[in-house]
């Protein structure tokens, strides 16, 4: 069976819904559930086994368990413990009430939308922090809060709880990272919680981009190893969707956001010495996390994001300077030769 999440202009929201729905379907079956990127929409595919809603209901409801640690991030902008408690209870109530009919809601690309009832908040989608700009007569424009259907809200909540990695950079800036599946291999949703933990291993906090790049290195070190096991992980990604929130006074504001390409990492999964290359990448980020080494971290992250000649030249200059000053060790020749293969002319 296939189910669909039609994309909007809100990338975090779209991914969270896709992964959230995938986790619900996976809880219903004993088979494999995967999420694929189909351009205008995400496709969630299972192996066609019979759904066992009544027998699996407890497992499904556990996806919004009130004691999950990730609620702290999901409800970051919700003020007051009572309001937070009520949101957790509402997620559980909607899931109980809607789960049996939810699959019908997503079984076609042209989905029927119920009346929007639930508020889409910033930790679920950074662009929601300003809402929708609407023209007001004689007053210019003002923001209108974004509301979504109950089904979309609860799948978004589940995706955010289990698939979004939050980390800190600097003083009070929180960075969200979500991997985007590719079209060929997709992502097995049973791997998502582990992937989230691998991403938390990135430790270079010189900037948002260096943290994201180092997190990519740690993830792909794991994926490289798991490609070569008896039961290999064949998940494929195109990029990370990322964004950050910064607290100013009593409010959180969106600071940055965008996409981080994973093209170079996907290629390294197919290379025999990819583990050695990724190990050296990890070494560079660990060494450049020290005070005074920020330039190397930033230039290396820029190169991994966009490995063109300009970024390679900048990286090589600062890298050699650090090697000559014996701040870092030079890699094995085979490692650097492999890195050079990915440098593009544009």
MOCOR-V816106 format. One line per field, one symbol per residue. psi: psi as a letter, one per 30 degrees, with the letter a starting at -180 (. if undefined). A space follows every 10 residues. Layout:
psi->???
This chain:
psi->lklkjkkagj eeeeeeeeee eeeeeefflg akklkkjgdf lkkjkagglk kieefgeeee fffgkfgkef eeeegegjkk eeeeeeeeee eeeeeeefef feeffgflej kkklkkfkkj leffjeffff akkkkkkggb llkkkkklle eeeeeeeeee effkkklkkb jgkkkkkkkk lafeeakjff feeeeeeeff fkfjheleee eeeeeeeeef eeeeeffgle ikkgkklelk kllkkkkjbg lkkkellakj kgeeeeefff kegeeeeeee eeeeeeegfl kfgeeeeeee eeeeejilee eeeeeeeeee eeeeghfllk lkeeeeeeef fgkle.
